[in-house]
Amino acid sequence: MTHRRAVLLMVCVTLMWSIAGIVTRHLDNATGFEVTFWRSLFNAMALTLMLGWMRGPAQLWHNLRTGGRALWLSAVCWAVMFTAFMVAITLTDVANVLVTMAIAPLLTALVARVALDHKLPRRTWAAIAVAGAGIVWMYGAKLVGAESRHLIGTAVALCVPVAAAVNWTLLQHLRGRYGDQMPDMVAPVLLGALLSAAVTLPLSWPFGASAHDLSLLALLGVAQLAIPCLLSIRVARVLSAPEISLLALLEVVFGVAWVWLGTQEAPSVAVLGGGLMVLGALTIDQWLSLRRDASPAVR
């Protein structure tokens, strides 16, 4: 795959990720944990078929059986991300959720600093400070005069970048320890979907989803989650981490635009202001990282 094709494919991935909000807003009866259950179940079914075809059933089962603690830790992180994202979207505005999720690269840098002793450049510390101020602005607005569900929804959404930071730091640790021989960490995505479905099943009963709801949730499970997750793993072989982080920010732009145009769910002033601070800090930090990586070494 060429670099240009990888970039275009990553843009397509962000487009697929971004439809979650607009599709969820068109559900008839399914709410709360039921939305999460069906999405995770359809995601698990699709991943079982796709990974079974890609790896072979025997190899897939071997990877699940021999993955050890790293596989289960990664699976729990995926389950938290799958569950918290959909629960948050049912509680608060899509823009709140997407902007909160966007801080994942900076949280990953912090967790890697603590867990792996990775040194952070001053620009990243500055980006963390600016993004943190943006999130505080958003949270502060929720504390003053807003419905409690919005504050709860934004807090639940914060679980997504925290789990993502732990997961990516784990992958960095495994890559540094095993190199090319690191365990297959695609299998935890499937296991995470199964865990998410299992945890939310008892909380979803009795089911209220209509046939229309099930068709939309199947779309989310397959086209919004399973396919782009596998494509992003393929893209990661060609694009650098800063490039992926920059392109992933398009999900925020696309996702907010879809619900704004399709449901008139306009983001608040605090979300727009805080979101611009977060996205601006991330963009500048990753752009400077790309410039550093592209510049010739000084001898």
C-alpha positions, 0 to 999 in steps of 0.5 A: 500500500502506498502512503497516499492510499493509506492516507485516503483509507484512514480518511475513510476509516474516520468517516465510518467511525463518525456515523455513530452519533447520527445513526444513534439519533435515528433509533426508535425504541432502543435506549441505554445499555440495549444500544450498547449490547446490540452494537457490541454483539453485531460487532463480535459476530462480524469480527468472528467471521472476518478474523476467522477468514483472515487468520483461520478458525484454528489460529484465531482460537489459538491466539485467544487461548494463549494470549495470556494477561496482555490479551485479557487486559487489552480486551478489557480496555476494548470492552470499556471503550465499546461500552462507555462510548455508546452509553455516553452518546445516549446521555449527552451531545455527540460533540461532548463525547467526541471532543472528550475522546480526542484527548486519547493521544495526550493521555497515552503520552502521559500514561507511557511517561509514567508506565514506560518512562517515555520522555515527553518533549516540551511541546507535548506538555504544553499541548496537554496543558491546553487540552486539559484547560479545554476539557475543564471549560467543557466540564465547568459549563456542565456543572453550571445550569446544565442537566445532570445527564450531560455531566454524567455522559461527559464523565462516562465518555472520559472512560474511553480515552483513559482505556485507550491510553492504557491499551496503546501503552500496553501495545507499546510495551509489547512491541518494545519487549517482543519486537516482530514476535509480539503476540497477535493483538487483533484477537482482543478486539473480538474478545472486548466486543464479547465482554461488552455484550455480556456485561450489558446483556442483563442491563438491557432486558427487557429488549425494546429494539424494533426491526428498524433499530436492529438494522441500524445497530447492525450497521454500527456493529459492522460498518462503524466498528468492525470494518474500520477497526481492522482497516486502521490496523492495516493502515498502521503498518504504513502511517506513523503514529502522529499521522494517524493521530492527526487524521483520526481527529477528522472523526470529531469534525465529521461526527459533529457535522453529521448530527448538526446537519441531520438532527440540528444538534448544535454544539454549545459555546463551551463545547465549541471553545473547549473543543477548539482548544483540544483539537488545536493543541493536538494538531500543533503537537502532532504536526510538530512531531511530523516535522521533526520526524521528516527533518534530516538528522543533524550531524 
